[in-house]
Amino acid sequence: MILLLIFLGTAVYAGVRGAPWVGSRKKDVQRFLKIADIKPGQVVYDLGSGDGRIVIAAAKIGARAIGLEVSLLPYLLSKIKQGWAHLPNLTIKYKDFFREDLSSADIVYIFLTAKAHRRLKEKLEKELKSGAKVITYVWPIPGWQPIKKDKPGAQSIALYLYQLDGCG
């Protein structure tokens, strides 16, 4: 019973801080990789990384991938998947992304609520280096102009690509 309460408590906390756990569609992971244009050695963050599918895919193509998750169940699932993947360039942290320094990021992936985007915008503008890319899934960042919107079909979920030099 205590374990169930812990899982539920962390899930509620995650939902309030950024979003409840809903994974990016598996078919959209490839779209993310394409729009991100990740180069080996780049640092990729996934804020609210859930089961780790984005950071695992990024690590497999040579990025230094860092996933941040505060909901215990998806965090544990991502740690199990990390063990299976055996990727030394993959880090999964049980950490609130508002408490992580993102200054080393080349690419940041965000699948959060629109409300979280508004709260996160200032942090990104303050911490990210010039030229860093931000990719959002579903909702745009208010006040920023995407350099690309990827929505290949009517049933597709939009990906918005921003580059820090031209977004704010």
N, C-alpha and C positions, 0 to 999 in steps of 0.2 A: 504494500500500500504506500509506503514511504517513497519507494522508487517511482511509482506512478505519479505521485504528487510532485516529485522533483522534475520528471519529464514534462508534466503539464505546466509547472511553474516556469520552466525555462522556455517552453513554447509560447506561453503568454507574454513573457518578457520580450522575446524575439519579435512577436507580433506588434507589440507597443513600440519598440525601438526602431523597427524597420519594415518588417513584413512577416506574416505567417509563412511557414515553409510550404512553398509550392515550387517544385523544380522547373527549371527551364526545359522545354520540350527537347527530347533527345535529337530530333531532326534539326532543331535550331542551334545546337552546339556547333555544327559544321558551318552554319551561317555566321555565327560569332567568330569562329576562327578565320573565316575568309575576310570579313569586314575589319577585324582587328589587325590583320596582316602582321602577325607576330613573327619577330626575328629571333633566332636562337640567342639566349642570354638576356633577353628583355625581361623585366619584372612585371608580372601580371597579378593583380589583386582581384579577388571576387569578394565583394562585400555582402555577407549573408550567403555563404557558399553552399549551404544545404548539404546535399549528399556528395558534393565535390566534383560533379561531372564536368564543369567548366574548367576548373584548375587542373584536373587530371588530363583533360584534352590538351590544355596549353602546355603542361609539363612534357607531354609525349612529343611535342614538336620542338622542344628545346628551351622553352621559357623557364625562368625561375618563378614558379607559380605559388601564390600564397592565398589560401582560403581562410576567411574569418567567419565564424559561426557561433551564436550564443544559444541556440536551441539544442539541448543535449542529444536527443535522438538522431537528428540528421548529422550532428557532429560525430557521434560514434559510428554511424554508417560510413561517413567519409573517411574516418580513420581506418576502418576495416578495408575499404576500397584502396586507400593509400598503401596499406600493407600488401595487398594483392598486386598492386601496380609496380612496386619496387622502383620508385622514381626518386633519386636523391635530390632532385631539384624541386620537389613538391613539399610544401609545408601547409599543414592544416592547424589552425589555432582556435582554441576555445576562447574567443575574445570579442568584445563589442568593438565594431569597426570605428565608432566615434572616439575610441581610446587608442587607436593605432595610428602611428605616424606613416602617412602615405607618400612622403617626399621621395622615396626611391622608385615609385611606380612609373612605369612607362605606359601601362594600360590598366584601366580600372573597369571592371564589369559590375553592373548594378541591376539587380532585379528585385526592387523594393516597391513600396507604395509611393504614390505621387506625393503624399505628405512627407515621407522620408526624403524624397528627392529635394524638396524645398529646404529641409533642415541640413542636408548634406552639402548643398551647393556651396555655402560659405567655406566649409572645411576643404572641399576640393580646390576652390579658388585660392585659398591660402597656402595649402600644402603641396599641390602638384607642381612639378617643374614645367617650364615652357615646352610645348610640343607633346606633352602627355595626352594620351587618348582616353576618353571616357565613353563607354558603350552602355546604353541603357536598354532594357528589355521591357516592352509594353508602353511605358510612359516617358515622355520627354522631360528634360529639366527646364523648369520655368525660367524664362529670361535668356536662355542660351539658344543659339541657332545651330542646329546640327549641320555638319558638313556633308552628311549623307544620311538618308533614311532608307532602310532596307525593309521592304514589305512586298515580297514577290507575288502574292496573290491575295484575294479577298479574305481567305481564311487564315492567312499568315499573321503572325504577331510581329509588330514593328520592332526593329532594332534601330536605335539612333546613335550615330557616331559623332562625337565632338572631339575637337582638338583644342587644347587649352588656349592656344594663341588666338583662336577665332571664335570662341564660344560665348564669352561673357561680355 
